[in-house]
Amino acid sequence: MKAIILNEAGCVENLKYVDIPKPKITSDEVLVKTISLSINPVDYKVRANTGSLNWLFKNERPAVLGWDLSGTIVEIGENVTDFKVGDAVFGMVNFPGKGNVYAEFVAAPATHVALKPSNISHQEAATATLAALIAWQTLVNKGNVKKGDKVLIHGASGGVGHYATQIAKYLGAYVIGTSSAKNREFVLQNGTDKHVDYTTENILEIVSDADFVLDTIAGDNISKSIDSTKTGGIIVTIPSGNISNADINKAKSKGIDLSFLLVESSGVDMLKIAQLMERGILKSHVSKTFSFDEMKDAHLYLEKGRTIGKIVINI
Ligand SMILES: NC(=O)c1ccc[n+]([C@@H]2O[C@H](COP(=O)([O-])OP(=O)(O)OC[C@H]3O[C@@H](n4cnc5c(N)ncnc54)[C@H](OP(=O)(O)O)[C@@H]3O)[C@@H](O)[C@H]2O)c1
C-alpha cells in the first residue's frame, strides 16, 4: 500500500513516499481503507522536532504520522461487535501514540472510531476528529460549560477554535472569539457572539469575567487569559504543557483552575461529535483540499498558522 514515512525529524523533504505492507489488525481493531485524512499542528511539530517525534513514536522508525481519518472498514477483528465490513467510520486513531494514518490502510482500535453520519462527506468527517475532540474534551469533559456561561475562545477562526465555538454555542454559552480582522466575518458567521481582533483590540478591555477560556495560543496569552477570567473560572491552554510558575501562581491567587489538556482518542466522544454533525449542529469548515501526493504542501500550508477552519487530504 501507499504510505508516507519519516525516518528522522526535519523539513518536509523528510516525508518519504513508499510502498509498505498493509497493517495486520489485532482482535480489537478494524482495518480502514482511508478515503480522507486531516492534519493538525501536531503533525508538523512532530515532523520537525526529534523530541516530539520520540515522545509519540519512541524508537520506532520509520514513523508513519497522521491521526485523523475517515474511510471504510474492510476487515474487522474477532472481538469487534459495533462495526461491520463496509461501514464508513471516522476518528482520531491512537493519540497520543502511533497513528499511522498517512497510508492507504489503517489499523484502528474499534474504540477510537464512530460511524460516519451519511449526511456528511468523508472530507467533513476526517477533519472533525482531533480538533473537534479537543474542543469537546475541554468544553464538556473538563469545563462543564453550561447555558449562560461566558466563554472566550482564542484562535476562533482555526481548526480547534471553529469547532469549539459551535460546541460552546450548542451548550448555550455566550461566545467571544478572537482572530485577526480578515477572519472577522468567518468567526461571526460560525456563531460567535462577539469578535475581538487581537491585532488591534485589547482583550482585557473587553472581557474580564469569562467563566471559561480556551487558549490556543499560549505564551503571554496565558497571563491575558487569567485577566479575562472571573474568580473561580476555568482556563484550558492547549499548545504546550509548559505553563510558567508566574502564571500558575497568578491563576491560583485568583482561584482560577488553569491547566493544560492533551486530547485523547475516544470513540465515546467521537459518537457525540457524530451525533452533532448528523443533526447539523456541528459543521466542518474545510477551507483547502490537498491530494495525498501534496502532503508536503499541506504541512507547509498549515505551518503558516493562518488556516481558516481545517484542511483535508484525499487519498
Ligand atoms: N493539547 C492538545 O491536545 C491540542 C489539540 C489540538 C491543537 N492543539 C494546539 O492548539 C493550537 C491551535 O491548533 P489549531 O489546529 O486550531 O491551529 P490552526 O488551525 O493552525 O490555527 C490557525 C488560526 O489561528 C489564528 N491565530 C493565529 N495567531 C492568533 C492569535 N495570536 N490570536 C488569535 N488567533 C490567532 C489564525 O487566525 P488569524 O490568521 O486571523 O490570525 C488562524 O485562523 C496549536 O498550537 C496546536 O498544536 C493542542
The ligand as a Tripos MOL2 file, in Angstrom:
@<TRIPOS>MOLECULE
LIG
   48    52     1     0     0
SMALL
NO_CHARGES

@<TRIPOS>ATOM
      1 N1         -3.3450   19.8720   23.6170 N.am      1 LIG1
      2 C1         -3.9440   19.2920   22.5870 C.2       1 LIG1
      3 O1         -4.3870   18.1320   22.6650 O.2       1 LIG1
      4 C2         -4.1280   20.0570   21.2890 C.ar      1 LIG1
      5 C3         -5.0600   19.6320   20.3330 C.ar      1 LIG1
      6 C4         -5.2410   20.3900   19.1810 C.ar      1 LIG1
      7 C5         -4.4570   21.5210   18.9560 C.ar      1 LIG1
      8 N2         -3.5410   21.8700   19.8870 N.ar      1 LIG1
      9 C6         -2.7110   23.0800   19.6820 C.3       1 LIG1
     10 O2         -3.5930   24.1970   19.6430 O.3       1 LIG1
     11 C7         -3.0610   25.1900   18.7600 C.3       1 LIG1
     12 C8         -4.1280   25.5860   17.7340 C.3       1 LIG1
     13 O3         -4.4420   24.4690   16.9220 O.3       1 LIG1
     14 P1         -5.3510   24.6570   15.6300 P.3       1 LIG1
     15 O4         -5.4840   23.3300   14.9770 O.co2     1 LIG1
     16 O5         -6.5780   25.4050   15.9550 O.co2     1 LIG1
     17 O6         -4.3850   25.5910   14.7510 O.3       1 LIG1
     18 P2         -4.6740   26.3290   13.3620 P.3       1 LIG1
     19 O7         -5.9100   25.8180   12.7360 O.co2     1 LIG1
     20 O8         -3.4130   26.2970   12.5920 O.co2     1 LIG1
     21 O9         -4.9390   27.8610   13.8420 O.3       1 LIG1
     22 C9         -4.8780   28.8450   12.8640 C.3       1 LIG1
     23 C10        -5.7340   30.0280   13.2920 C.3       1 LIG1
     24 O10        -5.1500   30.6670   14.4450 O.3       1 LIG1
     25 C11        -5.4470   32.0580   14.3640 C.3       1 LIG1
     26 N3         -4.4320   32.7850   15.1530 N.ar      1 LIG1
     27 C12        -3.0860   32.7990   14.9780 C.ar      1 LIG1
     28 N4         -2.4990   33.5620   15.9270 N.ar      1 LIG1
     29 C13        -3.5030   34.0470   16.7050 C.ar      1 LIG1
     30 C14        -3.5370   34.8910   17.8690 C.ar      1 LIG1
     31 N5         -2.4320   35.3980   18.4130 N.pl3     1 LIG1
     32 N6         -4.7450   35.1480   18.4380 N.ar      1 LIG1
     33 C15        -5.8920   34.6350   17.9130 C.ar      1 LIG1
     34 N7         -5.9240   33.8250   16.8120 N.ar      1 LIG1
     35 C16        -4.7360   33.5430   16.2240 C.ar      1 LIG1
     36 C17        -5.3440   32.3660   12.8850 C.3       1 LIG1
     37 O11        -6.1990   33.4460   12.6180 O.3       1 LIG1
     38 P3         -5.5760   34.8120   12.0190 P.3       1 LIG1
     39 O12        -4.9740   34.4110   10.6910 O.co2     1 LIG1
     40 O13        -6.7700   35.6880   11.9230 O.co2     1 LIG1
     41 O14        -4.5230   35.2650   12.9910 O.co2     1 LIG1
     42 C18        -5.8130   31.0720   12.2060 C.3       1 LIG1
     43 O15        -7.1550   31.1350   11.7280 O.3       1 LIG1
     44 C19        -1.7810   24.5920   18.1630 C.3       1 LIG1
     45 O16        -0.6750   25.0050   18.9180 O.3       1 LIG1
     46 C20        -1.9750   23.0870   18.3750 C.3       1 LIG1
     47 O17        -0.7700   22.3590   18.4350 O.3       1 LIG1
     48 C21        -3.3410   21.1580   21.0350 C.ar      1 LIG1
@<TRIPOS>BOND
     1     1     2 1
     2     2     3 2
     3     2     4 1
     4     4     5 ar
     5     4    48 ar
     6     5     6 ar
     7     6     7 ar
     8     7     8 ar
     9     8     9 1
    10     8    48 ar
    11     9    10 1
    12     9    46 1
    13    10    11 1
    14    11    12 1
    15    11    44 1
    16    12    13 1
    17    13    14 1
    18    14    15 2
    19    14    16 1
    20    14    17 1
    21    17    18 1
    22    18    19 2
    23    18    20 1
    24    18    21 1
    25    21    22 1
    26    22    23 1
    27    23    24 1
    28    23    42 1
    29    24    25 1
    30    25    26 1
    31    25    36 1
    32    26    27 ar
    33    26    35 ar
    34    27    28 ar
    35    28    29 ar
    36    29    30 ar
    37    29    35 ar
    38    30    31 1
    39    30    32 ar
    40    32    33 ar
    41    33    34 ar
    42    34    35 ar
    43    36    37 1
    44    36    42 1
    45    37    38 1
    46    38    39 2
    47    38    40 1
    48    38    41 1
    49    42    43 1
    50    44    45 1
    51    44    46 1
    52    46    47 1
@<TRIPOS>SUBSTRUCTURE
     1 LIG1         1 GROUP 0 **** ****
